[in-house]
């Protein structure tokens, strides 16, 4: 168990170290961006960035997921090379064709997706779509080979170039939403070219038809589910943009930015978890590992969500310069909770992937998508961006319930319901009671809420949540890191 935890920790740190740096820098530069970008400009740019990720999922057609899963089925180097070249070549051809077509209709697409007539902004988004999608496949190649140092160097280079370009284009040249989008993805294109050279033996333009068909049989069924899951992020912003205003979408986007600590952790988990769990051949060991990781994930995520709930007002005030952004704190706890629930969705999703039953993902994601739309219609009117955050939480809860019902027979994971209930009760109780009873402004509010947050680990010990062997194992794992 400790060996698996060390691998999960090492992979998660390596794959998201650059994202941690990026998040810290992004939060540090957020006052710069909010001083020159209006909430409407920020909302337009961030909405376009979410569209890029959604369309990227469709264009990859599940080939990245198939690559990760099928890589561990065959240890022959030559066949693995063909697998890599088929995945990278197919995605390159598909993204290039899609990008050329989108550029032809950039004006109408900008009106359709963003409600504004800005072909240049949409064209920059198309560049982002091409670069981001191919870069994701290149990163997948590094992950299956566990080339963590190369992954780290490439992703850190991407961060440095992105931050430098964005500051120049947005702050120095006052490029607005266009500069924000360009800064995010021109750097990605440069890093992509460097990785293609590094992985030149793994990149090709002549996919093997038989191998491609096999990869699509595994990967294609995951696309509707993955797209539906991420569509929640797109629909929330798009609905706010159309039903409320670009400014409301901007406030929601700021809440997402400030929930970075949760999002980075979940994405690290998303990258490190599948290769690790698919490599565990012993079913008993896999069940125990799923249960243990789920329990402690809930503790970690619950503590962070409680922190953002209690201290959100002060965080928003510290990291934004324009007072028009301050209302973002109302959506922050719900956005953080939604992303935390997404981490649990990944656990159940990997159970279906492990059993090659990816078709079971679609009903769960559709249930979440439908509930999300219903809640948006009901809640955004009276609650604005906070309503969109609540809708996100409701959608992921629906997915968890349906996924559990559909996957519990594929792998009988002994989830520790008693300890999970204790962790949720402590974290949620402190967050809700602190928000209702403690001051909401001034030094007294900040100090009392920080003390309430600090009480969470003490309360967990008081209810005898941690086991002695877990504490000893955690100390050993951390000491080796």
LINWOVEN-V79170 format. One record per backbone hydrogen bond with DSSP energy under -0.5 kcal/mol. CO is the residue of the C=O (numbers start at 1). NH is the residue of the N-H. E is the energy in kcal/mol with one decimal. If there is no record, write none. Layout:
CO & NH & E
CO & NH & E
//
This chain:
1 & 5 & -2.4
2 & 6 & -2.5
3 & 7 & -2.0
4 & 8 & -2.6
5 & 9 & -2.7
6 & 10 & -3.0
7 & 11 & -2.7
8 & 12 & -2.5
9 & 13 & -2.5
10 & 14 & -2.4
11 & 15 & -3.0
12 & 16 & -1.6
13 & 17 & -1.3
16 & 20 & -2.5
17 & 21 & -2.3
18 & 22 & -3.1
19 & 23 & -2.9
20 & 24 & -2.6
21 & 25 & -2.7
22 & 26 & -3.2
23 & 27 & -2.6
24 & 28 & -2.0
25 & 29 & -2.3
26 & 30 & -1.0
27 & 31 & -0.5
29 & 32 & -0.7
29 & 33 & -2.1
30 & 34 & -2.9
31 & 35 & -0.8
32 & 36 & -0.7
33 & 36 & -1.1
33 & 37 & -3.0
38 & 42 & -2.6
39 & 43 & -2.2
40 & 44 & -2.3
41 & 45 & -2.3
42 & 46 & -2.4
43 & 47 & -2.0
44 & 48 & -2.1
45 & 49 & -1.9
46 & 50 & -1.7
47 & 51 & -1.8
48 & 52 & -2.0
49 & 53 & -1.5
50 & 54 & -2.1
51 & 55 & -2.8
52 & 56 & -1.9
53 & 57 & -1.7
54 & 58 & -1.4
55 & 59 & -2.3
56 & 60 & -2.2
57 & 61 & -0.8
57 & 62 & -0.6
58 & 61 & -0.5
60 & 63 & -2.7
62 & 66 & -2.4
63 & 67 & -2.4
64 & 68 & -2.0
65 & 69 & -2.3
66 & 70 & -3.1
67 & 71 & -1.8
68 & 72 & -0.6
69 & 72 & -0.6
70 & 73 & -1.4
70 & 74 & -0.7
71 & 74 & -0.7
76 & 80 & -2.2
77 & 81 & -2.0
78 & 82 & -2.1
79 & 83 & -2.1
80 & 84 & -2.4
81 & 85 & -2.6
82 & 86 & -2.2
83 & 87 & -2.1
84 & 88 & -2.6
85 & 89 & -2.2
85 & 204 & -0.5
86 & 90 & -2.1
87 & 91 & -1.9
88 & 92 & -2.1
89 & 93 & -2.3
90 & 94 & -2.3
91 & 95 & -2.7
92 & 96 & -2.0
93 & 97 & -2.0
94 & 98 & -2.3
95 & 99 & -2.5
96 & 100 & -2.1
97 & 101 & -1.9
98 & 102 & -2.5
99 & 103 & -2.2
100 & 104 & -1.2
101 & 105 & -1.1
103 & 106 & -1.2
105 & 109 & -2.3
106 & 110 & -2.1
107 & 111 & -1.8
108 & 112 & -2.2
109 & 113 & -2.9
110 & 114 & -2.1
110 & 115 & -0.7
110 & 116 & -1.1
111 & 115 & -0.8
116 & 118 & -1.1
118 & 122 & -2.0
119 & 123 & -2.6
120 & 124 & -2.2
121 & 125 & -1.6
122 & 126 & -1.9
123 & 127 & -1.9
124 & 128 & -2.0
125 & 129 & -2.3
126 & 130 & -2.3
127 & 131 & -2.5
128 & 132 & -2.9
129 & 133 & -2.1
130 & 134 & -1.8
131 & 135 & -2.3
132 & 136 & -2.0
133 & 137 & -1.3
134 & 138 & -2.0
135 & 139 & -2.6
136 & 140 & -2.0
137 & 141 & -1.9
138 & 142 & -1.7
139 & 143 & -2.2
140 & 144 & -2.3
141 & 145 & -1.4
142 & 147 & -2.7
143 & 146 & -1.1
146 & 148 & -1.6
147 & 151 & -2.3
148 & 152 & -2.7
149 & 153 & -2.7
150 & 154 & -2.6
151 & 155 & -2.6
152 & 156 & -2.4
153 & 157 & -2.3
154 & 158 & -2.1
155 & 159 & -2.0
156 & 160 & -2.5
157 & 161 & -2.4
158 & 162 & -2.4
159 & 163 & -2.7
160 & 164 & -2.3
161 & 165 & -2.6
162 & 166 & -2.6
163 & 167 & -2.4
164 & 168 & -2.0
165 & 169 & -2.9
166 & 170 & -2.9
166 & 171 & -0.6
167 & 171 & -1.5
167 & 172 & -1.9
168 & 173 & -2.7
169 & 175 & -2.7
175 & 178 & -0.8
175 & 179 & -1.6
176 & 180 & -1.8
177 & 181 & -2.2
178 & 182 & -2.7
179 & 183 & -2.5
180 & 184 & -1.2
181 & 185 & -1.2
182 & 186 & -2.5
185 & 189 & -1.7
186 & 190 & -1.6
187 & 191 & -2.4
188 & 192 & -2.4
189 & 193 & -1.9
190 & 194 & -1.7
191 & 195 & -2.3
192 & 196 & -2.6
193 & 197 & -1.6
194 & 198 & -2.0
195 & 199 & -3.0
197 & 200 & -1.2
199 & 202 & -2.8
199 & 203 & -0.7
207 & 209 & -0.6
208 & 212 & -3.2
209 & 213 & -2.4
210 & 214 & -1.8
211 & 215 & -2.4
212 & 216 & -2.6
213 & 217 & -1.9
214 & 218 & -1.2
215 & 219 & -3.4
216 & 220 & -2.3
219 & 222 & -1.5
219 & 223 & -0.7
220 & 223 & -1.4
220 & 224 & -0.7
221 & 225 & -0.6
222 & 226 & -3.1
223 & 227 & -3.4
224 & 228 & -2.3
225 & 229 & -2.5
226 & 230 & -2.5
227 & 231 & -2.4
228 & 232 & -0.7
229 & 232 & -0.9
230 & 233 & -1.3
230 & 234 & -1.2
231 & 235 & -3.5
232 & 236 & -2.1
233 & 237 & -1.3
234 & 238 & -3.1
235 & 239 & -3.0
236 & 240 & -2.1
237 & 241 & -2.7
238 & 242 & -2.1
239 & 243 & -3.4
239 & 244 & -0.6
240 & 244 & -1.5
240 & 245 & -1.6
245 & 249 & -1.7
246 & 250 & -1.9
247 & 251 & -2.2
248 & 252 & -2.1
249 & 253 & -2.3
250 & 254 & -2.1
251 & 255 & -2.0
252 & 256 & -2.0
253 & 257 & -2.3
254 & 258 & -2.5
255 & 259 & -1.1
257 & 260 & -1.2
259 & 262 & -1.0
259 & 263 & -2.0
260 & 264 & -3.3
261 & 265 & -1.3
262 & 266 & -2.6
263 & 267 & -2.5
264 & 268 & -2.3
265 & 269 & -2.3
266 & 270 & -2.5
267 & 271 & -2.0
268 & 272 & -2.5
269 & 273 & -2.5
270 & 274 & -0.7
271 & 275 & -0.5
272 & 276 & -1.2
273 & 277 & -2.8
274 & 278 & -2.7
275 & 279 & -0.9
276 & 280 & -0.5
277 & 280 & -1.0
279 & 281 & -0.7
281 & 283 & -0.6
282 & 286 & -2.2
283 & 287 & -2.5
284 & 288 & -2.1
285 & 289 & -2.3
286 & 290 & -2.6
287 & 291 & -2.1
288 & 292 & -2.4
289 & 293 & -2.5
290 & 294 & -2.2
291 & 295 & -2.1
292 & 296 & -2.0
293 & 297 & -2.2
294 & 298 & -2.0
295 & 299 & -1.4
296 & 300 & -2.3
297 & 301 & -3.1
298 & 302 & -2.4
299 & 303 & -2.0
300 & 304 & -1.9
301 & 305 & -2.5
302 & 306 & -2.1
303 & 307 & -2.0
304 & 308 & -2.3
305 & 309 & -2.0
306 & 310 & -2.5
307 & 311 & -2.5
308 & 312 & -0.9
311 & 315 & -1.9
312 & 316 & -2.5
313 & 317 & -2.0
314 & 318 & -1.9
315 & 319 & -2.0
316 & 320 & -1.0
321 & 323 & -0.5
322 & 325 & -2.1
323 & 326 & -1.6
325 & 328 & -2.0
326 & 329 & -1.6
327 & 330 & -1.6
328 & 331 & -1.0
328 & 332 & -1.2
329 & 333 & -0.7
331 & 335 & -2.3
332 & 336 & -2.4
333 & 337 & -2.2
334 & 338 & -2.5
335 & 339 & -2.3
336 & 340 & -1.9
337 & 341 & -2.3
338 & 342 & -1.6
339 & 343 & -1.2
340 & 344 & -1.0
341 & 345 & -1.8
342 & 346 & -1.8
343 & 347 & -1.0
344 & 348 & -1.6
345 & 349 & -2.5
346 & 350 & -2.2
347 & 351 & -0.9
348 & 352 & -1.5
349 & 353 & -2.1
350 & 354 & -2.4
351 & 355 & -1.5
352 & 357 & -3.2
353 & 356 & -1.2
357 & 360 & -1.9
358 & 361 & -1.7
359 & 362 & -0.6
360 & 364 & -0.7
361 & 365 & -2.2
362 & 366 & -2.6
363 & 367 & -2.0
364 & 368 & -2.0
365 & 369 & -2.4
366 & 370 & -2.6
367 & 371 & -2.2
368 & 372 & -2.3
369 & 373 & -2.1
370 & 374 & -2.2
371 & 375 & -2.7
372 & 376 & -2.3
373 & 377 & -2.3
374 & 378 & -1.9
375 & 379 & -3.0
376 & 380 & -2.2
379 & 383 & -2.5
380 & 384 & -2.5
383 & 386 & -1.2
384 & 387 & -0.5
384 & 388 & -1.3
385 & 389 & -1.8
386 & 390 & -2.2
387 & 391 & -2.2
388 & 392 & -1.8
389 & 393 & -1.8
390 & 394 & -2.4
391 & 395 & -2.2
392 & 396 & -2.1
393 & 397 & -2.2
394 & 398 & -2.1
395 & 399 & -2.1
396 & 400 & -2.3
397 & 401 & -2.1
398 & 402 & -2.3
399 & 403 & -3.0
400 & 404 & -2.3
401 & 405 & -1.8
402 & 406 & -1.9
403 & 407 & -1.9
404 & 408 & -1.5
407 & 410 & -1.2
407 & 411 & -1.3
411 & 413 & -2.1
413 & 415 & -2.1
415 & 417 & -1.7
416 & 420 & -2.8
417 & 421 & -2.4
418 & 422 & -1.9
419 & 423 & -2.5
420 & 424 & -2.4
421 & 425 & -2.4
422 & 426 & -2.3
423 & 427 & -2.4
424 & 428 & -2.6
425 & 429 & -2.2
426 & 430 & -2.3
427 & 431 & -2.1
428 & 432 & -2.9
429 & 433 & -2.4
430 & 434 & -2.2
431 & 435 & -2.1
432 & 436 & -2.0
433 & 437 & -2.5
434 & 438 & -1.9
441 & 445 & -1.0
442 & 446 & -2.0
443 & 447 & -2.7
444 & 448 & -2.4
445 & 449 & -2.0
446 & 450 & -2.0
447 & 451 & -2.2
448 & 452 & -1.9
449 & 453 & -2.2
450 & 454 & -2.2
451 & 455 & -0.8
452 & 455 & -0.7
453 & 456 & -1.5
454 & 458 & -0.6
455 & 459 & -2.6
456 & 460 & -2.3
457 & 461 & -2.0
458 & 462 & -2.2
459 & 463 & -1.9
460 & 465 & -2.8
461 & 464 & -1.6
467 & 470 & -0.6
467 & 471 & -2.1
468 & 472 & -2.2
469 & 473 & -2.2
470 & 474 & -2.8
471 & 475 & -2.1
472 & 476 & -1.9
473 & 477 & -2.6
474 & 478 & -2.7
475 & 479 & -2.1
476 & 480 & -1.7
477 & 481 & -1.2
//
